[in-house]
Amino acid sequence: MSIEDKSLIDGTPTYLASGDPARRVTDFAFHTVSAADYTPTWLSNLAEDVTLEGSMMNGAVQGADALRAIVGYIRTLYTHQDFDFAGPYGDDGFVEIYSARMCGEPIAGAVLVTRNAAGQAQHVAANYRPRDTVLHLSRLIGEHFAGTPIAEHFVASGD
């Protein structure tokens, strides 16, 4: 197969969400909850020096308060989330795979949380797609946190 092969172009993206509020997810404690009411269990059990990095940012942000602020703000931008999976991964991990709508555009995320020996979320890596929506998300976060150390990790509004 060559790069000129048309089968590599115009594929249907896998991040197009249905927007069905009835979708269900299983959380870390294996409870079924409405996606509209879903709050990640790991978010309430963060190490004080937890780190966050992702495709929407440069570098990593450290600290439980900063991570809660960023994740909390991102959640306000979503009109809905459809979870394909949210649950434990291996001995010390947690994974969320979801699609959402943000500012009328589809966005999908894969979030990997690694826990420390105390069971606290120690590192969070969030990968989003498509790129244009990721850049828009990064700008919105940068604007929201303008004037704070968090903003330096995100796209400036003039970029």
Sequence and secondary structure as in RCSB ss.txt:
>XXXX:A:sequence
MSIEDKSLIDGTPTYLASGDPARRVTDFAFHTVSAADYTPTWLSNLAEDVTLEGSMMNGAVQGADALRAIVGYIR
TLYTHQDFDFAGPYGDDGFVEIYSARMCGEPIAGAVLVTRNAAGQAQHVAANYRPRDTVLHLSRLIGEHFAGTPI
AEHFVASGD
>XXXX:A:secstr
  TT GGGSS   TT     TT EEE TTS EEEGGG   GGGGSEEEEEEEEETTSSS EESHHHHHHHHHHHH
HHEEEEEEEEEEEETTTEEEEEEEEEETTEEEEEEEEEEE TTS EEEEEEEEE HHHHHHHHHHHHHHTTTSGG
GGGS  TT 
